[in-house]
């Protein structure tokens, strides 16, 4: 499968928000949107930890909160209340933050996880709905005692040039080592980075390259890398993503990777005398348009739980 097909198939991850079982129930007049209902909750549901649905079409029961500050991490943008996740995700992040200290970092600045009960967000992400997604800043922490106010003001750094084609001077061997450590964790399904980052990693990796397959190019991931975990045990209603092995051969470093910094950024001129494509049918609703009927039925119980 070429990378073009990979993108068209909607398997790029964060932009994936449709499933074959998408419902087309029309919203009732005045019906509340799912993101408003989930965004209104300030705490997790009183249920056993379980994931329902897909990363971009689901919810989280019994979520836990990543502590705002730990010995090797700080959760950022606390005003969003998005430092919630499945327990497996929180355990993974704490472990990765400890691993980061081996490469000269004080730990990790951790961005958005999910809302207390998952579900569509009121702003931002299409995914991050099931408690299995986490954004990790590319900014190496200088200190881990930032105040709540500091965490609202400070920004991450981009590791990619403005033309999106190459890494810049902010990219370091430590970035690569931390991403590699994440990719080698068996709980991780895939990691999203800017295309320029994936290309640089492909060029510099020696020896075992198997872990590189989990690192996927995706626009918008130059200030952070996005880690997505596999469906955890005890969540039979969690919908898995298509395995990387089925959409890309080997380490994912073949020539089609260049598409992201060629045709994606500068599309070729359309060929003359090519018939115009028929107008596409309306697709499934995006995250901020979803109603409860778009989500797994268990999500209503998650909302109503104390």
C-alpha positions as CSV (number, residue, x, y, z in Angstrom):
1,X,0.0,0.0,0.0
2,X,1.4,3.4,-0.9
3,X,1.5,6.3,1.5
4,X,-1.1,8.0,-0.6
5,X,-3.4,5.1,-0.1
6,X,-2.5,5.1,3.6
7,X,-3.7,8.7,3.9
8,X,-6.8,8.2,1.8
9,X,-7.7,5.1,3.8
10,X,-8.0,7.3,6.8
11,X,-5.5,5.3,8.9
12,X,-3.2,8.2,9.8
13,X,-4.5,8.3,13.3
14,X,-5.4,11.6,14.7
15,X,-7.4,12.4,11.6
16,X,-9.3,9.2,11.7
17,X,-12.7,9.7,13.2
18,X,-14.9,7.4,11.1
19,X,-15.7,3.7,11.5
20,X,-17.5,1.4,9.1
21,X,-20.3,1.2,11.7
22,X,-20.8,5.0,11.7
23,X,-24.4,5.9,12.5
24,X,-26.2,8.6,10.5
25,X,-28.9,9.3,13.0
26,X,-30.0,12.9,12.6
27,X,-29.7,15.2,15.7
28,X,-33.0,16.1,17.3
29,X,-33.9,19.7,17.4
30,X,-32.1,21.2,20.4
31,X,-30.2,18.0,21.1
32,X,-27.0,18.6,23.1
33,X,-23.7,17.8,21.3
34,X,-21.6,15.0,22.8
35,X,-18.6,17.2,23.4
36,X,-20.6,19.6,25.5
37,X,-21.9,16.7,27.6
38,X,-18.5,15.1,28.1
39,X,-16.8,18.5,28.6
40,X,-19.1,19.3,31.5
41,X,-17.8,16.5,33.7
42,X,-14.9,17.5,36.0
43,X,-14.2,14.0,37.3
44,X,-14.1,10.4,36.1
45,X,-17.0,8.0,36.3
46,X,-17.3,5.6,39.3
47,X,-16.7,2.5,37.2
48,X,-14.0,0.0,36.5
49,X,-11.5,1.3,34.0
50,X,-12.7,0.4,30.5
51,X,-12.3,1.8,27.0
52,X,-15.4,1.9,24.8
53,X,-15.2,2.4,21.1
54,X,-12.4,3.9,19.0
55,X,-9.7,6.5,19.7
56,X,-11.7,9.1,17.7
57,X,-15.2,7.7,18.5
58,X,-15.4,6.5,22.1
59,X,-15.3,7.2,25.8
60,X,-13.5,6.2,29.0
61,X,-15.0,4.6,32.1
62,X,-13.1,4.7,35.4
63,X,-10.3,7.0,34.2
64,X,-7.5,8.1,36.4
65,X,-5.8,11.5,36.6
66,X,-2.1,11.9,35.9
67,X,-0.8,13.8,38.9
68,X,-0.1,17.4,38.0
69,X,3.5,17.0,39.1
70,X,5.8,14.1,39.8
71,X,9.6,13.5,40.2
72,X,10.1,13.3,36.5
73,X,7.1,15.0,34.8
74,X,4.7,17.9,34.8
75,X,1.2,18.0,33.2
76,X,0.8,21.1,31.2
77,X,-2.2,23.4,30.4
78,X,-4.0,22.3,33.6
79,X,-7.0,24.6,32.9
80,X,-8.1,22.2,30.2
81,X,-8.5,19.3,32.7
82,X,-7.3,16.9,30.1
83,X,-4.7,15.0,32.2
84,X,-7.0,12.0,32.5
85,X,-6.5,8.6,30.9
86,X,-6.8,4.8,31.3
87,X,-4.5,3.6,34.1
88,X,-2.3,1.8,31.6
89,X,-1.6,5.1,29.9
90,X,-0.7,6.9,33.1
91,X,1.6,4.1,34.1
92,X,3.3,4.2,30.7
93,X,3.8,8.0,30.8
94,X,5.3,7.9,34.3
95,X,7.7,5.1,33.1
96,X,8.7,7.0,30.0
97,X,9.3,10.2,32.0
98,X,11.8,8.2,34.1
99,X,13.4,6.8,31.0
100,X,13.9,10.3,29.7
101,X,16.3,11.1,32.5
102,X,18.7,8.6,31.0
103,X,19.2,10.8,28.0
104,X,19.9,14.1,29.8
105,X,16.4,15.4,30.3
106,X,14.9,16.2,33.7
107,X,11.8,14.3,32.6
108,X,8.8,15.2,30.4
109,X,6.3,17.9,29.9
110,X,3.1,16.1,29.1
111,X,0.3,17.8,27.2
112,X,-3.2,16.6,26.4
113,X,-4.4,13.2,27.4
114,X,-8.2,13.1,27.5
115,X,-11.1,14.5,29.4
116,X,-12.2,12.9,32.7
117,X,-14.7,10.6,30.9
118,X,-13.1,10.8,27.4
119,X,-15.4,11.4,24.6
120,X,-15.3,14.2,22.0
121,X,-13.6,17.4,23.2
122,X,-14.9,20.9,23.1
123,X,-11.8,22.0,21.2
124,X,-8.8,20.6,19.5
125,X,-8.4,16.9,18.9
126,X,-10.5,14.5,16.8
127,X,-9.0,11.6,18.7
128,X,-8.0,11.5,22.4
129,X,-11.4,10.2,23.2
130,X,-10.7,6.8,24.8
131,X,-7.9,7.5,27.3
132,X,-5.2,5.9,25.2
133,X,-3.7,8.9,23.5
134,X,-1.0,11.3,24.9
135,X,0.8,14.3,23.6
136,X,4.4,14.7,24.9
137,X,6.1,18.1,24.4
138,X,9.3,18.3,22.3
139,X,10.5,20.9,24.9
140,X,13.1,19.4,27.2
141,X,12.1,20.5,30.7
142,X,14.5,22.9,32.4
143,X,12.7,22.5,35.7
144,X,9.8,20.5,37.1
145,X,8.4,23.0,39.6
146,X,6.4,25.2,37.2
147,X,3.4,26.8,38.8
148,X,-0.1,26.4,37.3
149,X,0.2,29.9,35.8
150,X,3.6,29.0,34.3
151,X,2.1,26.0,32.6
152,X,-0.4,28.1,30.8
153,X,2.2,30.5,29.5
154,X,5.1,28.3,28.5
155,X,5.1,26.9,25.0
156,X,6.8,23.9,23.4
157,X,9.3,24.1,20.6
158,X,9.1,23.0,17.0
159,X,11.7,20.5,15.8
160,X,11.0,21.1,12.1
161,X,11.8,23.9,9.7
162,X,9.1,26.3,8.6
163,X,9.0,24.8,5.1
164,X,8.2,21.5,6.9
165,X,10.8,19.5,4.9
166,X,13.6,19.1,7.4
167,X,14.4,18.9,11.1
168,X,15.8,22.1,12.7
169,X,18.5,22.8,15.3
170,X,16.0,21.9,18.1
171,X,16.1,18.2,17.2
172,X,18.6,16.3,19.3
173,X,19.7,12.7,19.8
174,X,17.8,12.7,23.1
175,X,14.5,13.3,21.2
176,X,15.2,10.3,19.1
177,X,16.2,8.1,22.0
178,X,13.0,9.0,24.0
179,X,10.8,8.3,21.0
180,X,12.6,5.1,20.4
181,X,12.1,4.0,24.0
182,X,8.4,4.7,23.6
183,X,8.1,2.8,20.4
184,X,9.8,-0.2,21.9
185,X,7.2,-0.5,24.7
186,X,4.9,-3.4,23.8
187,X,1.8,-1.3,25.0
188,X,2.4,1.3,22.3
189,X,0.5,0.9,19.0
190,X,2.0,3.8,17.1
191,X,3.6,7.3,17.5
192,X,2.8,10.3,15.4
193,X,5.5,12.8,14.5
194,X,6.1,15.4,11.8
195,X,7.2,13.8,8.5
196,X,10.6,15.6,8.6
197,X,11.2,13.8,12.0
198,X,10.4,10.4,10.6
199,X,12.6,11.0,7.6
200,X,15.5,12.1,9.9
201,X,15.0,9.0,12.1
202,X,15.0,6.7,9.1
203,X,18.3,8.2,8.0
204,X,20.1,8.0,11.3
205,X,18.9,4.7,12.7
206,X,21.4,1.8,12.6
207,X,21.0,-1.8,13.8
208,X,17.6,-2.9,14.7
209,X,15.0,-0.8,12.8
210,X,11.8,-2.8,13.6
211,X,10.6,-0.2,16.2
212,X,10.6,2.5,13.5
213,X,7.5,1.0,11.9
214,X,5.4,2.4,14.8
215,X,6.6,5.9,14.1
216,X,4.1,7.4,11.7
217,X,4.3,10.7,9.8
218,X,1.4,13.1,10.4
219,X,1.1,16.8,10.0
220,X,0.8,19.0,13.1
221,X,3.2,17.0,15.2
222,X,6.3,19.1,15.3
223,X,5.8,20.6,18.7
224,X,4.9,17.3,20.3
225,X,4.9,13.6,19.6
226,X,1.6,11.7,20.0
227,X,1.7,8.3,21.6
228,X,-1.2,5.9,21.1
229,X,-1.5,2.8,23.2
230,X,-3.1,-0.5,22.2
231,X,-6.5,-1.6,23.5
232,X,-5.8,-2.7,27.1
233,X,-6.9,-5.9,28.8
234,X,-10.3,-5.8,30.3
235,X,-11.8,-3.6,27.6
236,X,-13.4,-6.0,25.1
237,X,-15.4,-3.1,23.6
238,X,-12.3,-1.1,22.7
239,X,-11.9,-0.9,18.9
240,X,-8.4,-1.6,17.6
241,X,-6.7,0.4,14.9
242,X,-5.5,-1.4,11.8
243,X,-2.1,-2.9,12.7
244,X,0.8,-0.9,11.3
245,X,2.1,-4.1,9.6
246,X,-1.0,-4.1,7.4
247,X,-0.6,-0.6,6.1
248,X,3.2,-0.3,5.7
249,X,6.0,-2.7,4.9
250,X,9.1,-3.0,7.1
251,X,10.2,0.1,9.0
252,X,8.0,2.5,7.0
253,X,11.1,4.2,5.6
254,X,10.5,3.4,1.9
255,X,10.4,6.0,-0.8
256,X,6.7,6.7,-0.3
257,X,7.6,8.5,2.9
258,X,9.0,11.4,0.8
259,X,5.4,12.0,-0.4
260,X,4.9,13.9,2.9
261,X,7.5,16.5,1.9
262,X,6.8,16.6,-1.8
263,X,3.2,16.1,-3.1
264,X,1.6,16.7,0.3
265,X,3.2,20.1,0.7
266,X,3.3,21.1,-2.9
267,X,0.6,19.1,-4.8
268,X,1.4,18.6,-8.5
269,X,-0.6,20.5,-11.1
270,X,-3.7,18.5,-12.1
271,X,-3.3,16.7,-15.5
272,X,-5.2,18.3,-18.4
273,X,-8.4,16.7,-19.6
274,X,-8.9,14.8,-16.4
275,X,-12.6,14.5,-15.6
276,X,-13.7,16.1,-12.4
277,X,-14.5,13.8,-9.6
278,X,-18.0,13.5,-8.5
279,X,-18.9,15.5,-5.4
280,X,-18.2,13.3,-2.4
281,X,-21.1,12.3,-0.2
282,X,-21.2,13.9,3.2
283,X,-18.9,12.0,5.6
284,X,-19.5,11.1,9.2
285,X,-19.7,13.9,11.7
286,X,-16.5,15.2,13.1
287,X,-15.8,15.1,16.8
288,X,-17.3,18.5,17.7
289,X,-20.4,17.7,15.7
290,X,-21.1,14.3,17.2
291,X,-24.2,13.4,19.2
292,X,-24.5,10.6,21.7
293,X,-26.0,8.3,19.0
294,X,-22.6,8.4,17.2
295,X,-20.8,6.9,20.2
296,X,-21.0,3.4,21.7
297,X,-24.1,2.9,23.7
298,X,-22.0,2.3,26.8
299,X,-20.9,5.9,26.7
300,X,-24.3,7.1,28.0
301,X,-23.8,5.0,31.1
302,X,-20.3,6.6,31.5
303,X,-21.9,10.0,31.4
304,X,-24.6,9.2,33.9
305,X,-22.3,7.4,36.4
306,X,-21.6,9.3,39.6
